[in-house]
């Protein structure tokens, strides 16, 4: 069983509450638009500050991220978490309105879980046609038009994705 914290669109701001909400997570995934590499480093160091176990941070760069973030994080990651194939891209769209680049990558990789950010809209949808769950955690930063800052927390157990929680930041 792997406990996942999902965050996106921090845009130069990382709320200290994130560390409390993700303290029991084994991995944290960032859907892009960190803002700066300092935010990514702060996320990594904050998660591992009080933990005896190292928390893995995976992420992708977003459209606002500069060379500092892009030199560390790729445009896309594809990996397996337990029995679930995961694809993360910042700009992706959502079922069935994927952007062309994402549509192509979904056809190539056939993930069971597709994660994106960018829209600042929290959305969890199952794509029947692709047999793929789509998650967008919304935005955790203060920049953008969103009114509520959000995160997700969920569990992957074998090939089962479950126990999804929406967390609203103050």
DSSP file (Angstrom, degrees, kcal/mol; ACC not computed):
  #  RESIDUE AA STRUCTURE BP1 BP2  ACC     N-H-->O    O-->H-N    N-H-->O    O-->H-N    TCO  KAPPA ALPHA  PHI   PSI    X-CA   Y-CA   Z-CA
    1    1 A X              0   0    0      0, 0.0     2,-0.5     0, 0.0   156,-0.2   0.000 360.0 360.0 360.0 130.0    0.0    0.0    0.0
    2    2 A X  E     -A  156   0A   0    154,-3.0   154,-2.6    79,-0.1     2,-0.5  -0.977 360.0-148.1-121.0 124.2    1.3    3.4   -1.0
    3    3 A X  E     -A  155   0A   0     -2,-0.5    23,-2.5   152,-0.2    24,-2.0  -0.815  20.3-161.0 -93.9 124.9   -0.1    6.6    0.4
    4    4 A X  E     -Ab 154  27A   0    150,-3.3   150,-2.2    -2,-0.5     2,-0.5  -0.871  15.1-160.5-113.3 135.7    0.0    9.5   -2.1
    5    5 A X  E     -Ab 153  28A   0     22,-2.2    24,-2.9    -2,-0.4     2,-0.5  -0.962  16.0-160.5-106.9 132.8   -0.2   13.2   -1.7
    6    6 A X  E     +Ab 152  29A   0    146,-3.1   146,-2.3    -2,-0.5     2,-0.3  -0.965  17.7 161.9-122.4 126.6   -1.1   15.1   -4.9
    7    7 A X  E     + b   0  30A   0     22,-2.6    24,-2.6    -2,-0.5     2,-0.3  -0.950   5.9 171.3-139.1 153.8   -0.4   18.8   -5.3
    8    8 A X        +     0   0    0    142,-0.4   132,-2.2    -2,-0.3   133,-0.4  -0.982  52.2  29.0-156.4 164.5   -0.2   21.2   -8.3
    9    9 A X        +     0   0    0     23,-2.5   132,-2.0    -2,-0.3    25,-0.2   0.888  52.6 159.5  50.3  55.6    0.1   24.8   -9.3
   10   10 A X    >   -     0   0    0     23,-0.7     3,-1.5    22,-0.3   132,-0.5   0.770  27.7-162.2 -75.5 -27.1    1.9   26.1   -6.2
   11   11 A X  T 3   -     0   0    0     22,-2.5    24,-0.3     1,-0.3   131,-0.3   0.897  69.9 -39.9  46.3  59.8    3.0   29.2   -8.2
   12   12 A X  T 3  S+     0   0    0     22,-2.3     2,-0.4    21,-0.1    -1,-0.3   0.529 123.5  94.9  74.9   7.3    5.9   30.3   -5.9
   13   13 A X    <   -     0   0    0     -3,-1.5     2,-0.5    21,-0.3    -1,-0.1  -0.989  46.3-176.4-137.0 127.2    3.9   29.6   -2.7
   14   14 A X        -     0   0    0     -2,-0.4     2,-0.2   127,-0.1   127,-0.1  -0.943  22.6-139.9-124.5 110.3    4.0   26.5   -0.5
   15   15 A X    >   -     0   0    0     -2,-0.5     3,-1.8   125,-0.3     4,-0.4  -0.458  11.5-135.4 -67.5 131.5    1.6   26.5    2.5
   16   16 A X  T >> S+     0   0    0      1,-0.3     3,-1.2    -2,-0.2     4,-0.7   0.769 101.1  72.5 -59.7 -25.9    3.1   25.0    5.6
   17   17 A X  H 3> S+     0   0    0      1,-0.3     4,-2.3     2,-0.2     3,-0.3   0.752  80.4  74.7 -61.9 -23.5   -0.1   23.1    6.2
   18   18 A X  H <> S+     0   0    0     -3,-1.8     4,-2.2     1,-0.2    -1,-0.3   0.891  90.9  55.3 -55.9 -40.6    0.9   20.9    3.2
   19   19 A X  H <4 S+     0   0    0     -3,-1.2     4,-0.3    -4,-0.4    -1,-0.2   0.871 108.4  47.1 -65.1 -36.5    3.4   19.2    5.4
   20   20 A X  H >< S+     0   0    0     -4,-0.7     3,-1.0    -3,-0.3     4,-0.3   0.924 113.5  47.9 -68.6 -44.7    0.8   18.3    8.0
   21   21 A X  H 3< S+     0   0    0     -4,-2.3     3,-0.3     1,-0.2    -2,-0.2   0.814 119.5  39.3 -66.6 -30.0   -1.6   17.0    5.4
   22   22 A X  T >< S+     0   0    0     -4,-2.2     3,-1.8    -5,-0.2    -1,-0.2   0.288  81.6 108.0-102.5   9.9    1.1   14.9    3.7
   23   23 A X  T <  S+     0   0    0     -3,-1.0    -1,-0.2    -4,-0.3    -2,-0.1   0.784  83.6  44.4 -63.3 -26.9    2.9   13.7    6.8
   24   24 A X  T 3  S+     0   0    0     -3,-0.3    -1,-0.3    -4,-0.3     2,-0.2   0.369  91.9 112.6 -95.5   5.0    1.6   10.1    6.5
   25   25 A X    <   -     0   0    0     -3,-1.8   -21,-0.2     1,-0.1     3,-0.1  -0.507  53.3-159.2 -81.7 146.4    2.2    9.9    2.7
   26   26 A X  S    S+     0   0    0    -23,-2.5    30,-1.6     1,-0.3     2,-0.3   0.761  82.1  17.5 -87.9 -32.3    4.9    7.7    1.2
   27   27 A X  E     -bc   4  56A   0    -24,-2.0   -22,-2.2    28,-0.2     2,-0.4  -0.982  63.2-155.3-139.0 149.7    5.1    9.7   -2.0
   28   28 A X  E     -bc   5  57A   0     28,-2.8    30,-2.4    -2,-0.3     2,-0.4  -0.998  11.5-160.8-125.4 131.5    4.1   13.2   -3.1
   29   29 A X  E     -bc   6  58A   0    -24,-2.9   -22,-2.6    -2,-0.4     2,-0.5  -0.934   2.3-156.9-114.2 133.0    3.4   14.0   -6.7
   30   30 A X  E     -bc   7  59A   0     28,-2.6    30,-1.2    -2,-0.4   -22,-0.3  -0.944   7.5-153.5-113.1 125.7    3.4   17.6   -8.1
   31   31 A X        -     0   0    0    -24,-2.6    86,-0.3    -2,-0.5   -23,-0.2   0.151  54.4 -88.4 -86.3  18.6    1.5   18.3  -11.3
   32   32 A X  S    S+     0   0    0    -25,-0.2   -23,-2.5    85,-0.1   -22,-0.3  -0.127  92.0  90.0 100.1 167.3    3.6   21.3  -12.3
   33   33 A X        +     0   0    0    -24,-0.2   -22,-2.5   -25,-0.2   -23,-0.7   0.949  39.9 160.9  63.2  55.4    3.9   25.0  -12.0
   34   34 A X        -     0   0    0    -24,-0.2   -22,-2.3    26,-0.2   -21,-0.3   0.926  40.6-140.7 -61.6 -46.1    6.1   24.9   -8.9
   35   35 A X  S    S+     0   0    0    -24,-0.3    31,-0.4   -23,-0.1     2,-0.3  -0.476  70.3   7.5 111.0 -57.7    7.2   28.5   -9.5
   36   36 A X  S >> S-     0   0    0     -2,-0.2     4,-1.3    29,-0.1     3,-0.6  -0.961  74.4-110.5-147.7 163.2   10.8   28.0   -8.6
   37   37 A X  H 3> S+     0   0    0     -2,-0.3     4,-2.8     1,-0.2     5,-0.2   0.779 115.0  68.1 -66.6 -24.9   13.2   25.2   -7.7
   38   38 A X  H 3> S+     0   0    0      1,-0.2     4,-2.6     2,-0.2    -1,-0.2   0.878  97.9  51.0 -61.4 -36.7   13.2   26.6   -4.2
   39   39 A X  H <> S+     0   0    0     -3,-0.6     4,-2.3     2,-0.2    -1,-0.2   0.921 110.9  48.0 -65.9 -43.3    9.5   25.6   -3.8
   40   40 A X  H  X S+     0   0    0     -4,-1.3     4,-2.3     2,-0.2    -2,-0.2   0.921 114.1  46.7 -62.4 -43.6   10.4   22.0   -5.0
   41   41 A X  H  X S+     0   0    0     -4,-2.8     4,-2.9     2,-0.2     5,-0.3   0.892 111.1  51.5 -66.3 -39.5   13.3   21.9   -2.6
   42   42 A X  H  X S+     0   0    0     -4,-2.6     4,-2.6     2,-0.2     5,-0.2   0.891 109.5  50.9 -63.5 -39.9   11.2   23.2    0.3
   43   43 A X  H  X S+     0   0    0     -4,-2.3     4,-2.0     2,-0.2    -2,-0.2   0.950 113.5  44.8 -61.1 -49.4    8.6   20.6   -0.5
   44   44 A X  H  X S+     0   0    0     -4,-2.3     4,-1.4     1,-0.2    11,-0.2   0.941 117.7  42.4 -61.8 -49.8   11.2   17.8   -0.4
   45   45 A X  H  X S+     0   0    0     -4,-2.9     4,-0.6     1,-0.2    -1,-0.2   0.877 113.4  52.4 -69.8 -36.4   13.0   19.0    2.7
   46   46 A X  H  < S+     0   0    0     -4,-2.6     4,-0.5    -5,-0.3     3,-0.5   0.867 108.8  50.1 -66.0 -36.9    9.8   19.8    4.6
   47   47 A X  H  < S+     0   0    0     -4,-2.0    -1,-0.2    -5,-0.2     3,-0.2   0.834 117.1  40.3 -69.6 -32.2    8.4   16.3    3.9
   48   48 A X  H  < S+     0   0    0     -4,-1.4    -1,-0.2    -5,-0.2    -2,-0.2   0.400  90.1  93.9 -98.2   2.8   11.5   14.7    5.2
   49   49 A X  S  < S+     0   0    0     -4,-0.6    -1,-0.2    -3,-0.5    -2,-0.1   0.919 103.6  14.9 -61.3 -47.7   12.2   17.0    8.1
   50   50 A X  S    S+     0   0    0     -4,-0.5     2,-0.4    -3,-0.2    -1,-0.2   0.324 105.1 101.8-114.1   7.9   10.4   14.9   10.8
   51   51 A X        -     0   0    0     -4,-0.2     4,-0.1     1,-0.1   -27,-0.0  -0.746  54.5-157.1 -98.7 139.0   10.1   11.6    9.0
   52   52 A X  S    S+     0   0    0     -2,-0.4     2,-0.4     2,-0.1    -1,-0.1   0.717  87.5  63.7 -78.7 -21.6   12.3    8.6    9.6
   53   53 A X  S    S-     0   0    0     -3,-0.0     2,-0.4     0, 0.0    -2,-0.1  -0.862  93.3-119.0-103.2 136.2   11.3    7.4    6.2
   54   54 A X        -     0   0    0     -2,-0.4     2,-0.5     1,-0.0    -6,-0.1  -0.594  23.0-140.8 -76.2 129.7   12.2    9.4    3.1
   55   55 A X        -     0   0    0     -2,-0.4     2,-0.4   -11,-0.2   -28,-0.2  -0.798  14.7-133.6 -91.9 126.5    9.2   10.7    1.1
   56   56 A X  E     -c   27   0A   0    -30,-1.6   -28,-2.8    -2,-0.5     2,-0.5  -0.648  15.2-157.1 -80.4 132.5    9.7   10.5   -2.6
   57   57 A X  E     -c   28   0A   0     -2,-0.4     2,-0.3   -30,-0.2   -28,-0.2  -0.958  12.4-178.6-110.2 122.4    8.7   13.6   -4.5
   58   58 A X  E     +c   29   0A   0    -30,-2.4   -28,-2.6    -2,-0.5     2,-0.3  -0.882  15.1 149.9-112.7 149.7    7.9   13.2   -8.2
   59   59 A X  E     -c   30   0A   0     -2,-0.3    15,-0.5   -30,-0.2     2,-0.3  -0.993  33.7-136.1-167.5 172.6    6.9   16.0  -10.4
   60   60 A X  B     -e   74   0B   0    -30,-1.2    15,-0.2    -2,-0.3     2,-0.2  -0.928  33.5-104.8-132.4 157.1    6.8   17.6  -13.8
   61   61 A X        -     0   0    0     13,-2.2    29,-0.4    -2,-0.3     2,-0.2  -0.533  33.3-148.6 -82.2 154.9    7.4   21.2  -14.9
   62   62 A X    >   -     0   0    0     -2,-0.2     3,-1.1    28,-0.1   -30,-0.1  -0.570  33.4 -89.6-113.6 179.7    4.6   23.5  -15.8
   63   63 A X  T 3  S+     0   0    0      1,-0.3    -2,-0.0    -2,-0.2   -31,-0.0   0.719 124.5  48.2 -67.0 -22.5    4.2   26.4  -18.2
   64   64 A X  T 3  S+     0   0    0      2,-0.0    -1,-0.3     0, 0.0     2,-0.2   0.581  88.5 107.0 -91.8  -8.5    5.3   29.0  -15.7
   65   65 A X    <   -     0   0    0     -3,-1.1   -29,-0.1     1,-0.1     2,-0.0  -0.487  57.6-150.1 -77.4 137.1    8.4   27.1  -14.6
   66   66 A X    >>  -     0   0    0    -31,-0.4     4,-2.5    -2,-0.2     3,-0.6  -0.118  40.3 -72.8 -92.3-169.2   11.8   28.3  -15.7
   67   67 A X  H 3> S+     0   0    0      1,-0.2     4,-1.7     2,-0.2     5,-0.1   0.775 124.9  64.1 -59.7 -28.8   15.1   26.6  -16.5
   68   68 A X  H 34 S+     0   0    0      2,-0.2     4,-0.3     1,-0.2    -1,-0.2   0.936 112.8  33.2 -62.7 -45.3   15.8   25.9  -12.8
   69   69 A X  H X> S+     0   0    0     -3,-0.6     4,-3.1     1,-0.2     3,-1.5   0.899 116.6  56.1 -75.1 -42.0   12.7   23.7  -12.5
   70   70 A X  H 3< S+     0   0    0     -4,-2.5    -2,-0.2     1,-0.3    -1,-0.2   0.740  99.9  60.2 -65.5 -22.6   13.0   22.3  -16.0
   71   71 A X  T 3< S+     0   0    0     -4,-1.7    -1,-0.3    -5,-0.2    -2,-0.2   0.678 118.3  29.5 -77.0 -15.7   16.5   21.2  -15.4
   72   72 A X  T <4 S+     0   0    0     -3,-1.5     2,-0.4    -4,-0.3    -2,-0.2   0.763 120.3  47.6-108.5 -40.7   15.3   18.9  -12.6
   73   73 A X  S  < S-     0   0    0     -4,-3.1    -1,-0.2   -15,-0.1   -13,-0.2  -0.874  75.2-136.2-111.5 137.2   11.7   17.9  -13.6
   74   74 A X  B     -e   60   0B   0    -15,-0.5   -13,-2.2    -2,-0.4     3,-0.1  -0.234  25.6-109.5 -82.1 174.4   10.7   16.6  -17.0
   75   75 A X  S    S+     0   0    0    -15,-0.2    15,-0.7     1,-0.2     2,-0.3   0.808 101.7  11.6 -69.1 -30.7    7.6   17.6  -19.0
   76   76 A X  E     -F   89   0C   0     13,-0.1     2,-0.4   -17,-0.1    -1,-0.2  -0.996  62.6-161.1-148.5 145.2    6.1   14.2  -18.4
   77   77 A X  E     -F   88   0C   0     11,-1.9    11,-2.6    -2,-0.3     2,-0.4  -0.995   3.4-172.5-128.6 142.2    6.7   11.2  -16.2
   78   78 A X  E     +F   87   0C   0     -2,-0.4     2,-0.3     9,-0.2     9,-0.2  -0.999  26.3 139.7-129.6 127.1    5.4    7.6  -16.7
   79   79 A X  E     -F   86   0C   0      7,-2.1     7,-3.5    -2,-0.4     2,-0.5  -0.960  47.3-106.3-157.4 168.6    6.0    5.1  -14.0
   80   80 A X  E     -F   85   0C   0     -2,-0.3     2,-0.6     5,-0.2     5,-0.2  -0.915  19.2-167.8-106.1 133.0    4.4    2.3  -12.1
   81   81 A X  E >  S-F   84   0C   0      3,-2.8     3,-2.2    -2,-0.5     2,-0.2  -0.965  71.5 -51.8-116.3 109.8    3.2    2.7   -8.5
   82   82 A X  T 3  S-     0   0    0     -2,-0.6    77,-0.2     1,-0.3    75,-0.0  -0.457 124.3 -20.0  54.2-122.0    2.5   -0.8   -7.3
   83   83 A X  T 3  S+     0   0    0     75,-2.8     2,-0.5    -2,-0.2    -1,-0.3   0.197 119.4  95.6 -98.0  17.3    0.2   -2.3  -10.0
   84   84 A X  E <   -F   81   0C   0     -3,-2.2    -3,-2.8    74,-0.2     2,-0.5  -0.928  65.2-143.4-115.2 124.7   -0.9    1.1  -11.4
   85   85 A X  E     -F   80   0C   0     -2,-0.5    27,-2.0    -5,-0.2    28,-1.9  -0.744  25.4-162.9 -83.5 128.4    0.7    2.7  -14.5
   86   86 A X  E     -Fg  79 113C   0     -7,-3.5    -7,-2.1    -2,-0.5     2,-0.4  -0.910  15.0-170.0-119.3 138.6    0.7    6.5  -13.9
   87   87 A X  E     -Fg  78 114C   0     26,-2.3    28,-2.9    -2,-0.4     2,-0.4  -0.999   7.7-170.4-124.8 128.2    1.2    9.3  -16.4
   88   88 A X  E     +Fg  77 115C   0    -11,-2.6   -11,-1.9    -2,-0.4     2,-0.3  -0.984  14.8 157.2-122.4 127.7    1.8   12.9  -15.2
   89   89 A X  E     -F   76   0C   0     26,-2.2    28,-0.4    -2,-0.4   -13,-0.1  -0.981  37.6-136.5-140.2 145.3    1.7   16.0  -17.4
   90   90 A X  S    S+     0   0    0    -15,-0.7    27,-2.3   -29,-0.4     2,-0.7   0.983  96.2  38.5 -68.0 -56.4    1.0   19.6  -16.4
   91   91 A X  S    S+     0   0    0      1,-0.2    -1,-0.2    25,-0.2    27,-0.1  -0.852  73.9 127.2 -99.2 116.3   -1.2   20.5  -19.3
   92   92 A X        -     0   0    0     -2,-0.7     7,-1.7    25,-0.4     2,-0.2   0.605  49.4-139.4-139.3 -27.2   -3.4   17.7  -20.3
   93   93 A X  E     -J   98   0D   0     24,-0.3     2,-0.3     5,-0.3     5,-0.3  -0.551  30.2 -97.0  83.2-161.4   -7.1   18.5  -20.4
   94   94 A X  E >   -J   97   0D   0      3,-1.0     3,-1.9    -2,-0.2     2,-0.0  -0.963  60.3 -24.6-154.6 163.4   -9.6   16.0  -19.1
   95   95 A X  T 3  S-     0   0    0      1,-0.4    31,-0.0    -2,-0.3    -2,-0.0  -0.307 127.9  -7.0 -59.9 134.4  -11.9   13.2  -20.4
   96   96 A X  T 3  S+     0   0    0      2,-0.0     2,-1.0    31,-0.0    -1,-0.4  -0.871 127.6  70.1 -93.1  17.1  -12.7   13.3  -23.2
   97   97 A X  E <   +J   94   0D   0     -3,-1.9    -3,-1.0     6,-0.0     2,-0.2  -0.435  62.1 155.8 -98.0  60.1  -11.2   16.8  -23.9
   98   98 A X  E     -J   93   0D   0     -2,-1.0    -5,-0.3    -5,-0.3     2,-0.1  -0.524  47.5-110.0 -78.9 150.4   -7.5   16.0  -23.8
   99   99 A X     >  -     0   0    0     -7,-1.7     4,-2.7    -2,-0.2     5,-0.2  -0.434  36.9-103.0 -73.7 161.4   -5.1   18.3  -25.7
  100  100 A X  H  > S+     0   0    0      1,-0.2     4,-2.0     2,-0.2     5,-0.2   0.866 119.5  49.8 -56.9 -41.6   -3.5   16.7  -28.8
  101  101 A X  H  > S+     0   0    0      1,-0.2     4,-2.0     2,-0.2    -1,-0.2   0.908 114.2  45.3 -65.4 -40.5   -0.1   16.0  -27.2
  102  102 A X  H  > S+     0   0    0      2,-0.2     4,-2.9    -3,-0.2     5,-0.2   0.902 108.7  55.8 -69.0 -41.2   -1.7   14.3  -24.2
  103  103 A X  H  X S+     0   0    0     -4,-2.7     4,-1.8     1,-0.2    -1,-0.2   0.911 109.3  48.2 -56.3 -42.7   -4.1   12.3  -26.3
  104  104 A X  H  X S+     0   0    0     -4,-2.0     4,-1.8    -5,-0.2    -1,-0.2   0.920 112.2  48.0 -64.2 -45.0   -1.1   10.9  -28.2
  105  105 A X  H  X S+     0   0    0     -4,-2.0     4,-2.7     1,-0.2     5,-0.3   0.871 109.2  52.9 -66.8 -37.3    0.7   10.1  -24.9
  106  106 A X  H  X S+     0   0    0     -4,-2.9     4,-2.2     1,-0.2    -1,-0.2   0.891 109.7  49.6 -63.4 -38.8   -2.3    8.4  -23.4
  107  107 A X  H  < S+     0   0    0     -4,-1.8    -2,-0.2    -5,-0.2    -1,-0.2   0.852 114.6  45.2 -68.2 -34.6   -2.6    6.2  -26.6
  108  108 A X  H  < S+     0   0    0     -4,-1.8    -2,-0.2    -5,-0.1    -1,-0.2   0.933 124.8  28.7 -72.6 -47.1    1.1    5.3  -26.4
  109  109 A X  H  < S-     0   0    0     -4,-2.7    -3,-0.2    -5,-0.1    -2,-0.2   0.702  81.0-152.4 -95.6 -22.7    1.4    4.5  -22.6
  110  110 A X     <  -     0   0    0     -4,-2.2   -25,-0.2    -5,-0.3    -3,-0.1   0.928  25.0-170.7  49.0  57.0   -2.2    3.3  -21.7
  111  111 A X        -     0   0    0     -5,-0.2   -25,-0.2     1,-0.1     3,-0.1  -0.345  30.0-145.7 -74.2 159.1   -2.0    4.4  -18.0
  112  112 A X  S    S+     0   0    0    -27,-2.0    21,-2.9     1,-0.3     2,-0.4   0.621  92.4  39.0 -91.1 -18.5   -4.6    3.5  -15.5
  113  113 A X  E     -gh  86 133C   0    -28,-1.9   -26,-2.3    19,-0.2     2,-0.5  -0.985  66.7-171.7-136.8 123.6   -4.1    6.9  -13.8
  114  114 A X  E     -gh  87 134C   0     19,-3.1    21,-2.5    -2,-0.4     2,-0.4  -0.969   8.0-168.6-116.3 125.4   -3.5   10.2  -15.5
  115  115 A X  E     +gh  88 135C   0    -28,-2.9   -26,-2.2    -2,-0.5     2,-0.3  -0.929  13.5 160.2-115.5 134.7   -2.6   13.3  -13.5
  116  116 A X  E     - h   0 136C   0     19,-2.0    21,-0.5    -2,-0.4   -26,-0.2  -0.913  14.7-175.7-141.0 171.8   -2.6   16.8  -14.7
  117  117 A X        +     0   0    0    -27,-2.3     2,-2.0   -28,-0.4   -25,-0.4  -0.187  46.6  95.9-130.6-133.4   -2.6   20.4  -13.3
  118  118 A X  S    S+     0   0    0    -86,-0.2   -27,-0.1     1,-0.2   -28,-0.1  -0.222  75.8  72.4  75.5 -46.0   -2.8   23.7  -15.1
  119  119 A X  S    S-     0   0    0     -2,-2.0    -1,-0.2     2,-0.2    20,-0.1   0.702  86.9-138.4 -77.6 -18.2   -6.5   24.4  -15.0
  120  120 A X        +     0   0    0     18,-0.3     2,-0.6     1,-0.2    19,-0.5   0.628  66.8 122.0  65.3  14.9   -6.7   25.2  -11.2
  121  121 A X        -     0   0    0     17,-0.3    17,-0.5    -4,-0.1     2,-0.3  -0.936  65.0-132.9-111.5 116.4   -9.9   23.2  -11.3
  122  122 A X  E     +I  137   0C   0     -2,-0.6     2,-0.3    15,-0.3    15,-0.2  -0.506  40.0 165.2 -65.6 126.5  -10.0   20.1   -9.0
  123  123 A X  E     -I  136   0C   0     13,-2.4    13,-2.6    -2,-0.3     2,-0.4  -0.977  25.4-177.9-150.6 131.7  -11.4   17.3  -11.0
  124  124 A X  E     +I  135   0C   0     -2,-0.3     2,-0.3    11,-0.2    11,-0.2  -0.971  24.1 159.1-129.8 115.9  -11.5   13.5  -10.6
  125  125 A X  E     -I  134   0C   0      9,-2.2     9,-3.7    -2,-0.4     2,-0.5  -0.989  35.4-133.9-140.0 143.5  -13.1   11.7  -13.5
  126  126 A X  E     -I  133   0C   0     -2,-0.3     2,-0.9     7,-0.2     7,-0.2  -0.877  15.3-146.8 -98.5 129.2  -13.0    8.2  -14.9
  127  127 A X  E  >> -I  132   0C   0      5,-3.3     5,-1.7    -2,-0.5     4,-1.2  -0.825  11.9-171.5 -95.3 101.5  -12.5    7.9  -18.6
  128  128 A X  T  45S+     0   0    0     -2,-0.9     3,-0.2     1,-0.2    -1,-0.2   0.879  83.0  56.4 -59.5 -40.6  -14.5    4.8  -19.6
  129  129 A X  T  45S+     0   0    0      1,-0.2    -1,-0.2    -3,-0.1    -2,-0.0   0.874 119.5  29.7 -63.4 -38.3  -13.1    4.8  -23.1
  130  130 A X  T  45S-     0   0    0     -3,-0.3    -1,-0.2     2,-0.2    -2,-0.2   0.466 100.4-127.8 -99.2  -3.3   -9.5    4.6  -22.0
  131  131 A X  T  <5 +     0   0    0     -4,-1.2     2,-0.4    -3,-0.2    -3,-0.2   0.950  67.6 132.3  51.6  51.6  -10.1    2.7  -18.7
  132  132 A X  E   < - I   0 127C   0     -5,-1.7    -5,-3.3   -19,-0.0     2,-0.5  -0.997  56.5-136.8-139.9 132.8   -8.2    5.5  -17.0
  133  133 A X  E     -hI 113 126C   0    -21,-2.9   -19,-3.1    -2,-0.4     2,-0.5  -0.777  20.9-153.8 -88.1 131.4   -8.8    7.6  -13.9
  134  134 A X  E     -hI 114 125C   0     -9,-3.7    -9,-2.2    -2,-0.5     2,-0.4  -0.908  13.0-176.5-106.9 132.7   -8.0   11.3  -14.3
  135  135 A X  E     +hI 115 124C   0    -21,-2.5   -19,-2.0    -2,-0.5     2,-0.4  -0.997  13.7 175.4-129.8 133.1   -7.1   13.4  -11.3
  136  136 A X  E     -hI 116 123C   0    -13,-2.6   -13,-2.4    -2,-0.4   -19,-0.2  -0.975  17.5-157.0-129.2 118.3   -6.3   17.1  -11.2
  137  137 A X  E     - I   0 122C   0    -21,-0.5   -15,-0.3    -2,-0.4     2,-0.2   0.441  33.4-130.4 -77.5   3.8   -5.8   18.4   -7.6
  138  138 A X        -     0   0    0    -17,-0.5     2,-0.4   -15,-0.1    -1,-0.3  -0.551  48.4 -41.5  79.2-152.0   -6.7   22.0   -8.4
  139  139 A X        -     0   0    0    -19,-0.5    11,-2.0     9,-0.4  -130,-0.2  -0.945  37.9-175.7-121.4 135.9   -4.3   24.7   -7.3
  140  140 A X        +     0   0    0   -132,-2.2  -125,-0.3    -2,-0.4  -130,-0.2   0.529  65.0  82.0-101.5 -10.4   -2.4   24.9   -3.9
  141  141 A X  S    S-     0   0    0   -132,-2.0  -130,-0.2  -133,-0.4  -131,-0.1  -0.247  81.6-120.0 -89.6-179.7   -0.8   28.3   -4.6
  142  142 A X  S    S+     0   0    0   -132,-0.5     2,-0.4  -131,-0.3  -131,-0.1   0.574  83.6  89.4 -98.0 -11.7   -2.2   31.8   -4.2
  143  143 A X        +     0   0    0   -133,-0.2     2,-0.2  -132,-0.2    -2,-0.2  -0.715  69.7  47.1 -91.4 138.2   -1.9   33.0   -7.8
  144  144 A X  S    S-     0   0    0     -2,-0.4   -24,-0.0     1,-0.1    -5,-0.0  -0.656  94.4 -73.7 125.4 178.3   -4.7   32.4  -10.3
  145  145 A X  S    S+     0   0    0     -2,-0.2    -1,-0.1     2,-0.0   -25,-0.0   0.536  85.8 115.3 -90.7  -7.5   -8.5   32.8  -10.4
  146  146 A X        -     0   0    0     -3,-0.1     3,-0.1     1,-0.1   -25,-0.1  -0.283  50.4-158.3 -64.3 149.4   -9.4   29.9   -8.1
  147  147 A X  S    S+     0   0    0      1,-0.2     2,-0.4     2,-0.0    -1,-0.1   0.681  76.6  48.5-100.6 -24.3  -11.1   30.8   -4.8
  148  148 A X  S    S-     0   0    0     20,-0.0     2,-0.4     2,-0.0    -9,-0.4  -0.975  75.1-140.4-122.7 130.4  -10.2   27.6   -2.8
  149  149 A X  E     - D   0 169A   0     20,-0.6    20,-3.2    -2,-0.4     2,-0.3  -0.765  32.1-173.6 -89.6 132.3   -6.7   26.1   -2.6
  150  150 A X  E     - D   0 168A   0    -11,-2.0  -142,-0.4    -2,-0.4     2,-0.3  -0.882  22.4-178.3-133.7 157.7   -6.8   22.3   -2.8
  151  151 A X  E     - D   0 167A   0     16,-2.0    16,-2.4    -2,-0.3     2,-0.3  -0.883  19.1-136.9-137.3 166.5   -4.8   19.1   -2.5
  152  152 A X  E     -AD   6 166A   0   -146,-2.3  -146,-3.1    -2,-0.3     2,-0.4  -0.957  11.5-170.2-126.5 151.9   -5.6   15.4   -2.9
  153  153 A X  E     +AD   5 165A   0     12,-2.0    12,-3.4    -2,-0.3     2,-0.3  -0.994  21.1 149.7-136.8 135.8   -4.6   12.4   -0.8
  154  154 A X  E     -A    4   0A   0   -150,-2.2  -150,-3.3    -2,-0.4     2,-0.4  -0.944  35.0-116.2-156.7 174.9   -5.3    8.8   -1.9
  155  155 A X  E     -AD   3 162A   0      7,-2.9     7,-2.8    -2,-0.3     2,-0.5  -0.941   8.1-159.2-122.5 140.1   -4.0    5.3   -1.7
  156  156 A X  E     +AD   2 161A   0   -154,-2.6  -154,-3.0    -2,-0.4     2,-0.5  -0.990  16.0 176.7-114.2 122.3   -2.7    2.8   -4.3
  157  157 A X  E >   - D   0 160A   0      3,-2.9     3,-1.9    -2,-0.5     2,-0.6  -0.913  65.3 -50.8-128.4 101.6   -2.9   -0.7   -3.1
  158  158 A X  T 3  S-     0   0    0     -2,-0.5   -75,-2.8     1,-0.3   -74,-0.2  -0.604 123.6 -23.9  67.9-117.5   -1.9   -3.2   -5.7
  159  159 A X  T 3  S+     0   0    0     -2,-0.6     2,-0.5   -77,-0.2    -1,-0.3   0.184 117.8 105.3-107.9  16.3   -3.9   -2.2   -8.7
  160  160 A X  E <   -D  157   0A   0     -3,-1.9    -3,-2.9   -76,-0.0     2,-0.6  -0.852  52.5-162.4-101.6 126.5   -6.6   -0.5   -6.6
  161  161 A X  E     +D  156   0A   0     -2,-0.5     2,-0.3    -5,-0.2    -5,-0.2  -0.943  36.6 139.8-104.9 120.2   -6.8    3.3   -6.4
  162  162 A X  E     +D  155   0A   0     -7,-2.8    -7,-2.9    -2,-0.6    -2,-0.0  -0.879  28.3  51.7-151.9 177.5   -8.9    4.2   -3.3
  163  163 A X  E     -     0   0A   0     -2,-0.3     2,-0.3    -9,-0.2    -1,-0.1   0.856  62.7-175.9  55.7  44.3   -9.6    6.4   -0.2
  164  164 A X  E     -     0   0A   0    -10,-0.1     2,-0.4    -3,-0.1   -10,-0.2  -0.547   3.0-170.1 -74.9 130.9   -9.3    9.7   -2.1
  165  165 A X  E     -D  153   0A   0    -12,-3.4   -12,-2.0    -2,-0.3     2,-0.5  -0.979  15.6-145.4-123.7 135.1   -9.6   12.7    0.1
  166  166 A X  E     -D  152   0A   0     -2,-0.4     2,-0.5   -14,-0.2   -14,-0.2  -0.870  18.0-162.5 -95.4 129.0  -10.0   16.3   -1.0
  167  167 A X  E     -D  151   0A   0    -16,-2.4   -16,-2.0    -2,-0.5     2,-0.5  -0.960   4.4-155.6-116.2 126.1   -8.2   18.8    1.3
  168  168 A X  E     -D  150   0A   0     -2,-0.5     2,-0.3   -18,-0.2   -18,-0.2  -0.870  12.3-142.4 -99.2 130.7   -9.0   22.5    1.3
  169  169 A X  E      D  149   0A   0    -20,-3.2   -20,-0.6    -2,-0.5    -2,-0.0  -0.694 360.0 360.0 -90.0 145.5   -6.3   24.8    2.5
  170  170 A X              0   0    0     -2,-0.3    -1,-0.1   -22,-0.1    -2,-0.0   0.494 360.0 360.0 -63.5 360.0   -7.4   27.9    4.5
